[in-house]
């Protein structure tokens, strides 16, 4: 695992975009695992700008998203399907038929999890997986647990995650209580992993996840096991790790 420092969110976003840019230029038909939430928005803005300048072509890229809220159709403004169209898919030339997310309104959650795992396998796996990190160290919606998750699963969201995500909704009561998420094993099977972590409220998760023991109580710590993982952390998120 390689840790890269950035002075602020803007520099973090540029550095993350550089990694994804290089991946797509090197392998135009890359399978990108994509994340949602506030952490990757700046990275997506950087990628959109490079596409507008004619430097980045998404026409052969395939994407698979980390997660989706259970109970929200793709048309819902709070769905992650809508988020991706708003921040990336609708602004670049990626083909809609090459973008995949879990189906938040699937009637059979177990069947949906199996379908999504089979889809990822059929694509040959993920070339580059983009991640953010929650305040409690969760990646995707893999919350602190007694064991690391395997494949795609239906997750009960913790109160801390619901509290963090309520800013996207009218109230905490409207935040879904469950979500479909790639499991830790699925994430670790990606050939490369890129994680972006910004903000002082993530500092404890950074210290525990990057420098503490590998434990499912801090899902971020699983990245220590990956031979080709890059974690880009801004100064605010890294401040508990600085030697004084």
Phi, psi and omega in degrees: 000132179249130178255128180243129180270147173224146184287330182204181184297323181296315179292320176303314182295320178296316181294321178294318178298325178300319181295314181292320177305311181297321179298314183288323177295318180291320182225089186302334180260033180301146169264112181259127170272123189245152183244164177237193184089181185286332187302314185272000185301315179298322177297316179296322178298319177297317181294320178299317180296321179292326175294317180298327179281356179086013184264349187222124184246122180258009190295336179253357183289143172243139180235145171230126183274152181297320193199171175201142176296141173281134176098353179254122175288163181301333182283346182290132181300340179264359179287156178285337172300312179297318179305313183293322178293323181288321187260342182215298190302321182281358186243355178230179186263031173290142181282129181306325181288352178257011179247128186231139173221158170301150178274107185293342181247022178301136182291327183243100183302321180296318179294323180294319178298316179295320179298317184291321176298318179295323178298312180300318179296320181294335178276357181087014181087176184264129178283316180219121180255121176268135180228154162249193180211135178276170181298331179265013178086010180286148173234139197060223171248030175279101184278164173308135186208180179276342178209157178288139178286161181257262182276191178303140185215162172266123189247138168275122183283141178284162179298326180293323178289319177300317179298318180293327185270352184294342179296341179272353184239169179294328178201167179297331181296338182271350180288126177303148181267352180223159177207151169276137181214140167305144177276170180299318180298317179299316179298315183290342177282348175298144182291327175223149177232133177237119182241134178243130183225123185225143171105146182298331182290351177260001188299318180294320178296322178296312181297315182289320187281326184262337185236354179264187179291156176281116185208143177292348174290342174229085186307327178305329184297340179299335181294340176298339181276347187269132184283347183224054179251135175244130176241118179257122187233131176277168187300323181296319180284340185262000194293335178283348182262355183280129178287133180247000000 
